[in-house]
Amino acid sequence: MSWRTIVFFLIGLLAWVYQEARPPPPNLCGLSPGGPPVTGPRVKLRDGRHLAYMELGAFKHVAKYKLILVHGFGSCKFETFVSEELLEDMGAYLVTFDRPGYGESDPDPNRTFKSIALDIEELADQLGLGAKFYVVGFSMGGQVVWGCLKYIPERLAGVALLAPAVNYWWPGFPANLSTEAYNEQYLEDRWALRVSHYAPWLTYWWNTQKLFPSFSVASGRPKFSRQDYEILTKLAVTGKQKDQGYPTQQGKFESHYRDMIVGFGKSELDPMDLRNPFADKDGSVHLWQGDKDGLVPVTLQRYIAGKLPWIRYHEVPGAGHLFPLDKHMGEAIFRKLLLGESQPIGDNCVDENGIICRCYSSNIKGSKRRFQFLSEMFRRTIVILLIGILAWAYQEMCPPPPKLCGLSPGGPPVTGPRIKLRDGRYLAYMELGAPKDVATYKTILVHGFGGSKFNTIVSQELLEEMGAYLVTLDRPGYGESDPDPKRTFKSIALDIEELADQLGLGAKFYVVGFSMGGQVVWGCLKYIPQRLAGVALLTPVVNYWWPSFPANLSTEAYYEQYLQDQWALRISHYTPWLTYWWNTQKLFPGNSVASGKPKFSRQDYEIMTKLAETWKQIDKGYATQQGKFESQHRDLIIGFGKSEFDPMDLKNPFADKDGSVHLWQGDEDGLVPVTLQRYIAGKLPWIRYHELAGAGHMFPFDKYMGESIFRKLLIGENQPIAESSSH
């Protein structure tokens, strides 16, 4: 077996791994095309995300008690444990909300216990709940409340944790105790939690693959008790009235699976290290647990209560996991939290609602060793070895999220004008030339690979002389324009049309595109031909896989490229999921242009030398400041992938001779083969093809050449421009 065969096999394996392990993007409420609508109130948070909520009970401005309820795994703001009538009777105002990624709340890819605690604090502040408020959390929402006790204890008036999920890897647990509790779970749940803890990148894949059973709760087969099923039967009629798909309507990754990653991963907190937030006895913390709970081990909950003597621990005999959803139990919990208890904690007692509780406050002794038992199993298990390999592959191939301008923490600022597009994205632009309202010609210039709106090819003086108004833009993902993960030739053509409309360029305008921007202009000729007054394609990049190319011609041109570029283009075409990895790994050289070592001609280097002084004034990092994946690598995927159209199938947009299409190409261009450009021009006789003798790829940036191109496009001047051929 040759080394090339091995490399191809590994690339194929990595491509499959990446495709299977990478979760789909969420369907954002009110933003993603075809995504779910926003049907209820939301607050806008500090980082631009939205949090959906619902209000119940007494009027906020007269309520004596103000509470926030945090729902559990797979649920939403509609999960309430107490009736409207009881809340009004107690003078209590209750806010429930969709946790990030659930229901109508925006996902938070960077979610932590701290971030959700700060979300709750901000929700309280925006709704005016005052300096202190109560927090109640059920199951996975109970874990969130532990985070509130750590990060915002000064804002809490009282707390109730209802069967809060435990992380078996919390350091405060004795190894033997957590091991025993862990092994009481279903086998599929043990594996699912292992993956979430040791290989969180594989959480989506593990819970969607069909080879092994996945997490029982996510798949609807939880380890419920008899009482749990009785409660669910009573709730069935009520449940049918609600949309069962609402909690995960934006996708399961940012809801279910993000819960698993955060809740069972390498935790940022250990509840057993917390201090009493109510040392002055101005509030209380209650922890409720059923002793028949099959999802949250009662033994671990007892241990936590023993380590934290200030916790008021209530163990409910015969109760499973869903006991708070029992009407009478839910009411008893709220009464005990808000109105106080009539019996001392530490005894078996019957409260005012007739609920029998067993309460603990004894310290439980045990060694404080870490939860190490799984490591030995990992070493002995072949499947875990495979998971490790897959985890590494996924981590290497998954590009980092973009640093959005003016939005991401520590991201680049917005320094110039932008328009807001139809889907909520922003497009940055720059205006040059004559004033728009008096200009005779209105033109949009589309930059190339690794460029930006600052890469202009004509002077301000010439534009004013010709009466021309020019708009340059940062293509999506470049400069200060928001990325478009769903970018296509059609989407960028529609972006350009929308830019023209919002800037008032009129019914028709000119479009000029250089290199990769030239490919974009082919898209304009296909999707918005009725809006074009004239077109210039300047050494537009070709896709070697366009169907109309003769196989021998495109193959010959392809092999004229650097070997590293041949490989980089293969990857972008056949395994686009590997494009980021290929161009960032160190085993093989990536795309020469992306790495700053392109196949330039002698003329290209002469032009670049002349431009060096001018381009020093432009921040070299500006173009890719949001990240290279959504700029350069997205260009490679779209430009050399399975194209949505073939330029050689296009019809003449100016059959009435009310405009013209020019294609300019240097015959010594080392990046775009002149032979393929000639073939395109031959297939499209309505193209005015200009081939420049001795020119490389960067010829439009020659001052005189750039001016000649604009004069020929806008004014139609006929003086020769060192062309070897034209038609």
N, C-alpha and C positions, 0 to 999 in steps of 0.2 A: 504494500500500500504506500503510495507516494505521499510526500508531505503536503502536496496540494489537496489531495483527497481528504487527508485528515483535517486540514484547515477548513475545507468546504463542509465537512461533516460537523465540525465544531460550530461553524457559523450557522448552519442549519439548526443545530440543537439550541444554540443561544437564541436564534430567532423565534423558535417555537416556545422556548421558556419565557421569553420577553412578552410575546403575544398573549400567552396564557395567564401570566402572572400580573400583567398590567391591568389595573381596573379601568373601566370606561369613565370618561368625565361625567360629573353629576349633571342632571337636568335641572338647572337652576330655576327656581320659581320666578316667573315674570321676566326672565332674561334669556334663557336658552330657547332657540327655535323649537316650537312644539312642546316646550316644557310646561309644567303645571302652573296654573294661574295663582295669583295672590288673592286670597279670599277674606283674610282677616287682618287686624291691626298688627303692625310691626314697628320696632324701634330700630334706628340706625346706630350701630355701635362705633366705637372709636376708630376701628380699622376699615370702616366702610361696609362691613357685613350687616345683615338685617336679622333681627330676632323676633319671631312671631309669638304672640301671647294671647291670653283670654282672661277676662275678669269675671269674678263671681262674688256673691255675698252682699254684704252691706255696702252702702255708698262709701267710697274711699275717704271723703272729707269728714265723715262723721264716725267712721269705724274705730273701734277701740283697739282691735288687733289687726295687724297687716302682715300677711303671710305670702311666701313664694313656695310653690310646690314643684318638685323636680321629678319628672316621670322616669320610668325604668327602660330597660332594653326593649327595643322594637315598639315603643309606644309613642305618645305625643301629648300635647296640651289637653286633649279631651279626657285623659286619664285622671279622674278625680275620685276621692275616697269619701267625700262628704257632700251632703245635699245643700242646695241653695237655702233651703228653709233653716237648717241648723246654723249655717253661717250667719244669716240675718238675725237669728235668735240670740247668738253669742255676740253680735256686733262685730263680726269678723269680715274683713275684705281679703279675698284670695286671688292671687295671680298664678296661673299656670302658663307654661311656655314650652315651645318646641326646642329641645336642645339642638345645638348646631348640627346640621345635616339631616335632621328629622323634620317632617311636616313641611312648613313653609319658612323655616329658618335656614339661612345660608350656611353651607358647610364651612368648617374651619380646618384646613389641612394641617395646621400647626396646633391643633387642639391639645391642651394639657389640663391638669386639674387646676392649675393657676389661672389659665385663660378663661375657663368656664366659670370659676369663682368671680373673676373680674367682670364677666358678662352679666352675672346675676346682680352684682353690685351696680353696674351701669343701668340695668333694667330697673332696679329699685329707684335709682336717682332720677331717671327720665320719667318714671311714673309718679314720682314724688311720695315715696313711702316713708320718708323721714330718716332720722339718724340711725334708727334701729328697726329691724323687722325679724319675723320668724321665718325659718326655713325648714321644710319637710322634704325628705327624699326617699324614694322607694327603689329597692334593688340596685340597679346601676346608678340610679339617681341618688341613692344613699352614699355611694362612693363619691359622687360630686359634693355631697354635703360635708364629707370628711375634708375635702379641699377647701370648703368655705370656713371650716373651723381652723384650718391652717393659715389661709391667706386673708380672710376678712373677718376675724373674730370680733373686732371692735364694732362691726355693723349688726351683730346678731343679738336679738332679744330672747331667743329660745330656739331649740333645735330638736327635731325628731328624725331619727334614722330608722327606716322600716325595712327589715331584712336586707341591710346593705350588702352588696356583693363584696367578697373578700378577694384579695390577691394572695394566692398561696406562696408567693415569693417575698412577701413583706418580711423584712429582716427580724422583726420582733417575735415572730412565731418560732417555737421550738421545732427542730427538724422532724422529730418523730411525730409530733402532733399534726403538723401540716401535711406530712406524707400520708398519714392514716386518713385524714380528711380528703385529701386529693384522690386517693385510691378508692374512695366510696363513690366517686362520680362515674358516669357512664364512660366506657372505654373511648368512644368517639369524642367525648368532651375533654378527656385527658389529652388526647392528641391535638385537638383544636386549640387548647390552652397552651400546650407546648409550643405550637407554631406561633401563636400570638406573642409569646414571651421571647423565644429564642430566634425566631425568623419572622418578624412582623411584616416584612415585605411580601411574604407568601400567604398572608391571612386571606386575601381575596381569592387567590387560586385555590387554597385548601378548602374553602367553604363553597366553591362553585364547581370543583372537579367531581367526577363521578366514580373514581377508582375506590375511594374510601368514604365511609360516612362522615359527615361534617358535624359542626356544632349543633347539638340537639335543639337548643332554644331557637337558634336562627332558622332551623329547618322545620320548626313546628312540632317537635317530638320531645319536649322537656321531661325531666324526671319529676313529675308532679305527684303530690300526695292525693289521697282520697278526698280530703277536704278541698284541695285545689280544684279538682274536677267538679265537685258539688258547687263551688262558687262560680266556676265558669259556666255551668249549666244555667244557673240563675241569671247570669249576665248575658247569656246568649241572645236574648231578645233585644236587649239594649244595644249590644254590640253590632247587631245586624243593621241598626239604624245609622251607623257610622261607616264611612268608606274605609274598608279594611286595608286598602293600599296607601292611605294618606301618610302614615309615618315614614314609609320608605319611598315615597313618590319621586324623590330626587336621586334615588339609587341607594343600594344597600352598602356600598363601600364606605361612604362618609357618614352613615348612620350606624348600622349593625357592626360592621367590621372595624370602624374607627373606635367604637366602644370597646371592642375586644383588645385592640392594640393598646389603647390608653389604660384600660382597666386591668389587664393582665400582663402588661409589658414591664419594663424596668421602671418601677414607680419612682416618682419624684418625692413621694412622701410615705411615711409609715405612721398610721394613726396612733400606734402605741407610743410614739414620741411626743404626741400633742400635750399641751398644758391646758389646764382648766380655764376656759374663757370667762367663767362666771365665778371667779374666786371671791368676789364680793357678794355672792348669792343674789345677784340681780337678774338671774335667768337660770335655765336648766337645760341639760342635754339628755334626751331619752333615746334608748336603743331598744327596738322591739324585734323579737325573733320567735319564729315557730319552731318547736322541737322536732317536727316531722318535715322540715324543709329539705327537699332533695336537691336543691340548687345551691344553697348557702349553708355550709355545715354549722350546726349549732355549737359544736365543740370549739370551733375557732371564735365564734361570737362570744362564748363564755370567757374564753381566754382574754379577748380584748377588754371585756367588761371588768375582768379581774385586774388587768394592768392599769385600768383607768378608773379608780374608785369614785371619781366625780360623775361617772356615767350612771344614770338611772336606768338599769337594765330590766326589761320586762320579757320574760320567756313565756310563751303562750302554749300550754299543753295541747297536743293533738293538732296544732296548726301547721299548715304547710307554708308555701312561699307567698301565696296570694291572699293571705288573711286580711291585709288592709282593704281589699276590695269588698269584703263583707260589710254590708251597710252598718251594722251595729258596732263592729270592730273599728271601722273608720271613724265613726262618731266618737267612740270612746277615746281613741288616740287624740283627736283634736281637743276634746274636753280636758283630757289630762294635761296636754301641753299648755293650753291657754288658761284654763280655770284652776289648775292645780290638783294635787292628789289629796285624798282623805286618809290614806293609810301610809305608814312609814315604809320606805324602801328597805328591802332586806328580808321581808317575810312573805310567806304565801298569803295572798290577799284576794278579796273580792271587791272590785271597785264599784263605783256608783252605777255602772251599767251592767253589773252582774257578770263581768268577764273575769275568769280566774287567771291570775298571773303568778308566776314564780319569779322572784327578783333576786339577783345576785349582786354582792359587792365584795366577795372574798378574793384575795389575791391567789392566783394560780402560779405555782412555781414550775420552772422548766428551764432547760438549757436554751441559750440564745444563739444557737448555731444557725447558719444560713441553710436555705432549702437546696441541698446538694444532691439529693437522691437521683435526680433525673440524668445527671451527667454520665453516670455509669451506664445507664440504659441507652443513652445516645451513642456511646462508644460501641455498644454491642449490637446496635440495630442498623441494618443496611439502609432502611428507609430513611432514617434520620440523616445518614450520610448524604443520601440523595437530596434531602431537603436542604442541607447545608450548601451543597453545590448550587442548587437552584436559587437559594437565597443570595449567594454571592453573585451569581449571574444576573439576577434581577437588580440587585443593588448597583452593579456596574453599568447596566444598560439603562436604568431609569434616569432620565435627565432631571436636574433640580428644577423646582418651580421658578418661573421668571420673577425678577424683581420689578414689580409694576411701578411705573412712574407715579409719584404722588400718592401711592397707596400702600405698598409693602413697607414694613418697618425697615428703616435703613436703606430703602430704595432710592433711586435717583429722583431729583425734583423735576417738576414741570417748569420749563423756562420760556416756552414759546406758545403761540396760539394753537389750539386744537379744536376740532369739531367732534360732537357726539354723534355716533352712527346709529343706524336703525336697531342694532342689537345691544346697544349700551357701551360698546367700545369707543375709544377715542383715537382720532387720527391727527397727528401733528403735521403742520405745513408751514411754509415760508413764502412770502410774496415778493416779487421783484419786478422791475421794469416800469412801464407807464402806469399812471393811475387806472384802476379797473374801469371806472365809469366813462373814461374817454378813449380807452384802448381800442384799436382796430382789430387786433388779434389777441385771443385769449388761449393760453397754452398750459398744459400740465406736463411736467417732466418727471419721469419715473426712474429712480436711481437703480444701480446694479447691485451685485452681490457684495455684501460688506460695506455698502455705502450708506448715504443718508441724504436728507433734504439739502445739506450744504454742498453736495457734489453737483455744481452747476457747470454748464459747458459754454455759457455765453455771458457777456458782460452787461452790467446795468446800462452802460452808455448805449450799446447797440440796441438793446430792447427799447429804450426810450426813443432812439432815432427811428426805429421801425414802427413805433406806436404799439408795441407789444407788451402785454401783461403776462407774467409767468408765475405759475404756482409750482413749487417743488414740495414733495411730501416724504415723510418717513413711512416706508411700507410697514404693514403690521409686524410687530415684534422688533422693529428697528427704532433706534433713537428714542423718541418720546411717544410713539404710537403703540397702543395696547396690542399684545399678541392676539392672534386668531388661531387657536388650536385646530379649527376646522377650515383653515384657509384652502381655497381652490382658485383656479383661474377665474371662475365665475364670481366668487366672493370679492376678489380684489378689484375686478372690473366694476362691480356694483359699488364698492367703496369709492372708486374714482368718480363714478357718476354722482354719488351722493355728495362728495366733496365739491364737485362742480355746481351742484344745485344749491348747496348751503352757502357757497361763496357768490352765487348769482352770476355764473359765467354764461348764461343764456342757453338757448336750445342746442347749439353746437359749439364745439371747442376742439383745439388741436391737442394731440397727444404725442409725446416723444419719449422713447424708452431706450435705455442703454444696457447692453449685456443681459443680465437676468431681468432687468426692467423691460427689455425688449420682448422677452417671453410674455410678460404681463400685457404688453400692448397687443400681442397676438390675441390674448383673451378679450381685450376691448373690441377688436375687430369681429370677434365671434359673438359676444354677448351684448355690446352696446353700439353696434355700427351706426344706428340712426342718430347717435349723439355726436359723431365725429365730423369735424370740418376738414381734417387732414391728419396724416400720420407719418412719423419717421421712426423706423426701427434701426438702431445703431448697433451693429454687430450683435444681434439678438442671439442668445444662447439657444442651441438646438438640443433636442432630446433624441438620442441615437435610436430610440425605440419607437419613434413615430412610424406608423404602419406604412406610409407611402414611400419611405426611403427604400430603394433597392438594397437587398441584404448585403451584396458585395460592396456597395458604395459606403454604406454606414459602417460596416465592419472595418473596412480599410481606414476610414477616418477615425474610428474609435481607437484603433491600435497606433495611431499617430500621437495619442496623448501619453503623458507620463504613465509609467506602470502603476504608480500609487493612485493616480486619478482614475485609471481603468477600474481598479479595485473599489475605490470610493464610490464610483458611479454604479457599479454592480450592486453594491450594498444598498444604495439609495433606491435602486429599481426593484430588486428582488426581495430584499429584507429591510424595508424602511425602518422597522422597529430597532434596527441595529445602527442606524446612522449616527446617533449621538455617541454610542460606545466606540464605533470605529474611528471617529474623528477626535476622540479624547484618549484612547488607549495608547500605550507606548510600545507595543510589540511590533506594529507595522506603521509606516508613515500614512497619515490621513490625506485628505484632499489638499492639493498643493496651494490652491488659492486661499482656502481657509487658514492654512498654516503660514501664509505669507511668503511662499516660494513658488509663485506661478510661472508658467512657461511663457515668459515675455520675449518679445522681439527686441532688436537693437533700438528701433524707434520708440518702443514702449519705455525703455529705460531712459532715453533722452527726454521724453515728455515728463516722466516721473521726476527726473532731476530738476526740470524747470518748475514743476509744481511743488517741489518739496518745501520751498519757503512759504508759499501761499497756504499749503495744507497744514503747516505747523500751527497756524492759528486755530485750526479745528481740533477739538479734543479727539484724539485717536480712539479713545474708548467709547465715545458717544454712540456710535452706530450700534454696538452690541452691549450697551450698558445694562440692558434688561436680561442678558444671557444669550449665549450663542445658539441654544437649541431652537428657540422660536424665531430666530433671525436667519443665521447662515444655514443651520441644519434643516430648518423647515424649507428653505429655498431648495436645498438639494433633494429633499423628499418630493416636493411638488414638481420641480423642474426636470427631474430625471425618473420620476415614478411612472406608474401606469396612467398616462395622460388621459384627461377627459375629452380631448379633441385633438385633431391633426390639422395644423395650419394649411396644409396642402389641399384640404377639403373646403376651404373658405371661398365664399363668393365675393365678387367685386362690390365693395360698399359704395362705390362712386360710379355706378353704371351710367348715371346721368352726367358724368364729368363735372360734378360740382365739388370735387376734391381730389386728392391724390395720396397714394401710399408710397413712401420711399424706403428702400432698404439699403443701408450702407455697410460695406464689409471690406476689411483690409486683407490683401492676399498673403500677408505673412503673419496672420493672427494665429498664435499658438494655442489659444483656448477654444476658439470657435472655428471649425474647419471650413475653409472657403469652398471646398468641393460640395459640401452639403448646402451651403447658402446659394451656390449657383443652381443646384438642382431645384431648390424651392422657388427661386426666381423663374426658372424655366417652366415649372408647373403652374405658376400664377402670372400669366402674361400682363396682367394689369398692374403688377408691381413695377415701380421705377427703380431698377437695381443699379447701384453705384459701387463699383469695385475699385479700390484705391491701391495702386501699385506701391509696394514697399511699406505699406501701413500694417501695424500690428493691431492689438486689441484696444489700446488706449487713445487711438487717433481723435475721438471726439473732444478730448481735453486739450488738444492743440488749439491755441487761441483762434488762429485763422480758420482752421477746419470747423470748429464749433460755430463760428460766425457764418461760414459758407452754408452749413447745414440748415441753420435757421432761415437764412435769406432764401435758399432754394425752396424750403417748405412753405414759408409764409408769403414771399413776394414772387417766387417763381423765376428768379434770375437764372439766366442761361449760360453764364460764363463757365468754362471748363474748370474742374476741381481735381485735376490730376487723376481722372478716372481712366481705367484701362478699358472699361466697357459699361454700357448702360442701355436701358431700353424703357 
